[in-house]
Structures are given as C-alpha cells and as structure tokens.
Amino acid sequence: MAFKLRTYRKYIEILFAVILLYGILFNYSKLILSVSENYHPVWSDEFFYFANTDSFIQNNTLKAALTLGGEGSILFGADPHGFGYPLLHGVIGKIFGWSNLNMIYFNFLIICIPIILIYRMKTISISQKMWIVISILSFPFFSLYAFTYMQEIIHVFTALLLSFLMYNIYQKDKEDNGIYVLLYILLIFIAGIFRSLWLFWLVGILPLAEDKKQFVRYIAIFAFGIFFSFLVNHYVYEPVPNYFSSLIDFLKKGEFGELFSSLVSNFWNNLRLYFFDDQGSVIYLLIKYVNLGVVIYFTSIAIKTKNEISISLASIGVLNFLLLFFLYDAFSWREIRTMSPLFYFYIIFIVTNSKSIIQYLQVIILCLLFLSSMEMSRERIAERNEIDVNKFIESKEAFFEIAEKIPGNSKVLISYLPEDHSLDVLNLPLSTNTNLPIHYIIQYYDLYIPSYHYVLSKPGVNYEQYRKVIDNQYYTLFKVRK
C-alpha cells in the first residue's frame, strides 16, 4: 500500500510540475509574440552593448564606438563593460547574421544549455529536474531581463553552469572530481572577463582541500583570482568614477582613517537601501529579500552541519554580500543585477535538499512572483517596441551624412547627454563611407577628455570656437579648430 502511495505521489508531482511549467511557458510565449520588428535598445547601458557590438561587426575592431572619455580601456580601448560582450555577440553576428533582435534570441537560447545539462543529470529525479527548470524560469529576474539588451542572462547562464559543476564536484568521489574542479576554476576565469566579481567565487573551492598542501594550492588560486580581478578592472574596463575608485584614491594618498570611515558609512547606507528602498516596486524588494534569504539559509546549514558543500555554498554567498555592502552600491537595480546569479547558483541545491512539501511551497511562491512581474515585463517590451520605424529611417539617413563628412578614426564629442529612449545614439554611423571606424564620447560621467576632433550638438546650438560642418533638424556637427 505504501509503495502504491509513493508511486502515485511521484506521478502527481510530475503532473503538477507539467501544469506549472505549461503555465509559465504559455506566459513566456505571449511575451515573445509581443516583441515586434521595431524592437530596439532604450537604456543607456543597452546603447553601449548594442552599438559596440555593431561596431565590432562593421569595423573588425574591439575599440569601442561609444566610450565615456574617448580612449576606452587600456586593453583594446573597450567601454566600461569590457571587450567580452562585443566579442561574443560580434562573433555570433558574423557567423549567423546581425539584427536588432540577436541579443534577445541569444538570451533564450543560452538558457537552454544549462537546462539540457540538468535534464541529463542521472542523480536527480524527473520531478526534481522539473522543479529546477520551473524555478529557473519563474524567478522574476529572468523574465525582467531576458527581453532587454542588458547582459544579465549571460551571468544567469554562468551561475547555472557553476552550480552544475559544483553539484558534480560533491557527487563524485574525490579522486574523480578533478575535472569538475578544473572546469569550475576555468569557467570563473572566463566569466571574470565579463564581470570581475565572478573571480571571488573561487572561494568555493577552499573547502575541497583534502590536506594542507592542497589547501595552500587552492588558497594560491583564490589569491591569484583576486589579483586577476584587479587586473581586469584596470586593463579591461574603461575607468568609471564610482565608490570603489574613491577607495583606491584614499589608498594612494595614504588616508587610511578616511578610508575606514568611508567604508563604515557606505556599509550602513547600503544596508538601509537594500532592506528599505523599493524603487516603487514590490517585486524589486522581494527579489532582494529572496537573494539574501537563500544565502542566510545555506549559511545557517553550514553553521549547523559544518559539511564541505554547505561551507562552499555559504562562503560564496557571504563573500558576495560583504563585497556589495562594503565596496559597491546597493541601489537602483545594481544590487539585483549583481546578486541574483546567487539564487540561480543555489537552485539545484535548494531543490535536491528540500522535502516535497517545501518544494511545493518554494515553487508556488516563485510562480506568484513570476505572475506579479508580468506587468513589468510587458512594460519593458512595450517601451522597446515603441520606435517609429519610418521616423527612425528618416533620421538615420540624416545622421549618415556624418559618415560622409568626417575621416576615419575621428573622435566625436556628443555635447549633450542622450536620454533613455532617444534615437540619437542608435542613429550614429559607426563607420565612415570608406569603412573606417568612428568613435563617440558620451559624457554619462564627468571625466577629463584630452582630445576630440568633432562636436555633435542639438540643432540650433552654436559654438563660435568651432567650425560648423552640418546643421539640420536633428543635430549640428562642428569641427574643432586646430
């Protein structure tokens, strides 16, 4: 009788999971079908990701078309996000073709890879696999960013792959898990090119050490990872004046008292913002609570059981949150974008270590969050659908005159700040009519700009010190007099 009940319960779980998964995929299909051919970036960060990829495809160079100060990073002249994103999307665009929807297609295709890997795992039951997939798709972070040109889904993908590797590391015998440890380390160093914070996830390998010699080796790898993260920040990303850079200035000046005072002040301010700033959205607040909640959950298990896997999971989460609260900014969706990969990393472990009733409760809560986030997802899709194609084509033709008037490798200072949803940045020609690159300076930060050749301003603006080259209803272009 007990065997029959267990058998029926297994089929009931699978049926329930199928129903939930169908509902989630149905909602995603509605969102996907609402994406039109007019779809384009609308946020400032999206402009950089999109335009610099387009420039790589057109000009075969990683030197960014859009930068904050004109020079870009020390290595390759990339923008503040580094060269990884234009290289990745650019290679895909060169092979399969480039369009305004490439990055959206990519978001959905790339998430299929870890899902397939999870499906092929033999140590996890069918129902658990379905709960994992449902959790991946129902956590609102994916639905909120998969339809944007932000690159957050790459980090979701990375977190899920690291989770897959970490799970196998602890499932295998220690003499057989070496390949998974090596792949875990390798993936972190690759991911560190895209976001240097990933390199701190090497802390997760420390509990794997079987003896003092191996512990010293893992400590050395972790220390090198931290050193490498500083190298990445210095050489790969265009410098941005942020809180972390202000701490570096304190160190350079030897102002250690001011450094300590700033760290304490920033910590308490970030705590306040993390727990009480809702940005006018309940979903925003709930995502933050879930991200922190799973870290607290695994930390409590680590303290209680002191087993290796729990210590690995807890150390990764705790270190990430300490870095956030002390060194970075816990506001304006930045904390969600940097911390949400933690939730995806933990999903496999949450599902495989929870009892059925807890799994039901977790999944139901996530599905409710998913449904609550649908309106925000629809709004994000709608604002990217709003481009008037005819007006866009007309204005783009006017902007193309820039490509005919200036020589290749010119630096053009945009004298005004392009707002979100503006077509101006999307209209900029990225190469001349002789197929040489053009570089633009967009002053989202107050930076020293050593030199530039042209100035692009709003129509009707006049600079007596510059020579006017183009003047129309969309913009005025000036040449800097030598």
Steps between C-alpha positions, in 0.01 A plus 500: 500500500781739595678417172185587302465832684863588424449406134182705468662793680786493249257522206296770675819706553593464134147593387497804728842605370386459139198722564715771660762479227232527233360812669845661520585419136158625391570837662845512342353421159260795536790728588715372213219545248458862614856583389477690170748568220530855639674365810811700599704597808365785714734523803845661506680174589309321223623759248861415591451122478314523170701770319842365596405154381376651174828691468704181547301333221538798266859599577668179618641676804432471872570870548160625612289735290342640819714586799477738795828680446614426147791267581316198640681232699875446500450164332321524161344842574177341624209670677428467878355150443817368339567331168335165586144585403576656156735211424245234597201653322714625214633153417145361513380787280776440245415129479120510508424859398431809707164661573332705770360178653823298522555569869141408587524169313832439674347546847254217444737267315777524758268409790420172324859373544499463881141371487612221262796420725270479803259278308784258428606472867441141613512565875193726498143371461269613220279697738803677650626590152161653423501698827845631413392611150183658639710691757741622232220634280270630775748704702409851372857605424501296179166627371600860579838491322464239225306752291759776539838562342665493842742211532371353826390168347865419426554511876192285565647250254838513677343450844306195380810344341699560819216342698504196270877466547488554876225240538704244307814584699328386819314210338816339366767325701784735582739316268250540212392862546823660376362579152199677652722705732719597204195597289359700792823699532533547122140620464548755779808648333313525167196655671734742680570670167131591481456589869798502737278413798488140375864448598407518868288187450829306512451506877265206442787262427677553834290246697593236241858480624583154634829593663719798582687483169179510297360777720807713431455433127133607509585806708757594235239462223251709697762769569600507135131531407467809719819645349369418152171681580700819568688452174169460315362816659812695414567379146174362357238755608493869419546686833181627663491733802314285755519419869769235458724740308464752786635235740800447273565875515501486883754215484725685256500809725556296814180637657416184694278672756281647227499159330370323811241770567378483140470119512291508818278777366451324168421171676219646712361699208496188280325301773230765524453512125500122461228436755278806461543652151230352275540723189120514490478126433414216738666254260825692530493464879396133495779400260750659739353313798506167312864550396607571856266236642664210314844611619376511861341155452822333383707690756282367780538145362879545483514616861282208609648212297851630422509280188712597201223570248309727738818691586577545128150628423489728804848647445416601142179674605641670810806631315285639218276688743794635700650635178164654408441670835854625554636574151212552259153654465187328631246709310338569162482130396880466520474275806243284323712465189813403695337278764229314304749252347533366856138385496548312172819346637310367802193362317632145449603476864173646628290252303711190567525572873136590565210277593205480257274734698779760518559464125130563435504809720819637338372450147156646573659812652727538197207455260307770687802731470525412132134586435538823699796603283313447171374856486853639537623260230224614266592863567864434419405332175257779411759776546739317266221455245417870488750607235336661199683317220428761232625782723798287599598437136456868412716623788761227442545620143565851631755369750674302226623831360751496788661193343551695178648812659758377748811282458542157656600454866365845586389566857165674526399659829125495557447828685167404653391196701289262288198401705356150527262419212684749277564397139811717477749237615343231281523734200872565531699358207772271636722513195578748222399452136854368452435230764720643773377514863355808669523543878258697718538644848183496713542685828294292742775578754703812560833391355803684368498474120846571356408540134231462237456602136130586471211609719143378448232719656126553495369703202510875551801493732795708388865485603705794370829325574410212264433488126148385406499198267136380501187674623156337466182432697657211692846624602787738433853372438805719564867447419750595768737771373869422545 
